[in-house]
């Protein structure tokens, strides 16, 4: 997902800051360097151990498989709109449903029980006081494993 979709998180904060400045208030925004510093201080070895443990027993197939007859520069696209019912009373978020759909499609085409793909998150759950007020993208991309039993 493109970062611009997540950048929308900052829109309300930006408008509030503009309004506050217009009213003559002193702005004290959280600096983006706080987030950068936070990411640089992350214990990479500990994170690597967690991911290694998570994926150690996985037997995920590569998807999509590279066809020998096609060059890497050739691309195909397919677009299809699916109308969805009102999801406001659903027990699951649209994000959860989309993740299940991606995992199900991957399983269908690979016949693998384990599937692995990446997803982009807002990054707004980082433990930085006032992160919701940082007017910059704080996205993070993480691997997402799924095990779909037959």
N, C-alpha and C positions, 0 to 999 in steps of 0.2 A: 504494500500500500504506500502511496506517495506521502512524503512527509507533510505536504501542504494540507492534507486531510487532518493530520494531527495538530498542525500549527493553529488550526481553528480554536483549539483549547485556550490560546492566549488572547483571542479577540475580546472577550468580555473584560479581561484584565487591562488590556490596552485602552479600551474605551473608558474604563473607570479612571485610569491614570490621566487620560486627556481631560476628563471632566474635573478631576481633582486639581490639575494644574491650571485649568481655566478659572477655577474658583480661587486661585491664589495660594493653594496649599503646597507645601514643600513635598516633593516626591522622594521616596526612599526605595527605589526598586531593588530587587535582589539581582545582583550581577550574574551574568552568564558564567563568569569564571568560577563561581561557586559550584556550578554543575560540572564544569570541566575538571576542577580540582577533585571533586567527589569521584568522578570516573577514573582519574589518574591514580587515586589512592586505593582503588579496588585491589584486593589480594588476588592477583591473576592465578597464582598456583592453587589457591583454595578453590577458585571458580573452575579451573581446569580439572581438578579432582572430582568436583561435583558432576561436571558434564561427563567425564570419563566413566564414573560409576553409573550414571544414568544410561549411557549408551553401550556399556560393556557387553551386555547380553543381547543387544538388538541385532537382528538380521534383516535390515531394511534393504530392499532392492532399489536400484537406480531408476528414477522416473523423471522425465520420459527417457526411454532408451534411445540412444543415437542410432539412426539408421545409416548403414554403410553407404547407401546409394545417394545420400544427400550431403551437400557441403554444409559446413557450420554456418555459413552466411545466409542460407535460405531459411526463411521463417514462414510459418503458417499461423494464421489467427482464426479464431472462431468466436463468434459472439451470439449469445442467445439470451433473451430476456424471459424471466420466469416471474409471473405475478405471484406475490405472496399474500396470504391472508393477514388480517390484523394480528400482530404479534404482541399486543399490549397485555394480553391475558395469558401469554405462554409462560411456561415454567423455565424456559431457556432464553438466553440472549441471542440476538442475531449473530453475534460473534461466535458463540458456541456452535450454532447451527452451521455457520459457514466453515468453521474448522472441521466439523464432522463431515461435511460435504467433501472438502478437500481430501481428508483422510480416506473416505469411502471411495472416491474416484481413484486415488492412488492405489488402494488395495485392489480395486477391480482390474486395473491395468497391469499390476505387477504380481498379483496372487500372493503377495507377502502379507503375513499377519502383522508384522511391524512396519509402520510407515513413519517417515521423518521428513519434515519440511520446516521452513522458517516462517516466522510471523513477526510483524512489526508492532511494537507496543508504544504507548505514549511516553513512557519513562517518567511520568508524573508521580509515581509511587516511590521514587528514590527518597532516602531519608535525609532530605535537606529542608530545613525550616523555610517555609515560604516558596517552595518550588512551584506552586501553582501561579505565582506572580512573575516567574521568569518569562519574559517575552521573547523567547527563542525556542526552537524545536529541541526537545529533550528525548527524542525517540531512541528506542533500542530495538535491535533485531535479535531474536533468540530462536534456537532450534525448538521445534515442538514435536515430540514423539507421540505416537498413538499406537495402541495395540488393538486391532479389530479382530475378534475371534469369529470363526466361520459360523 
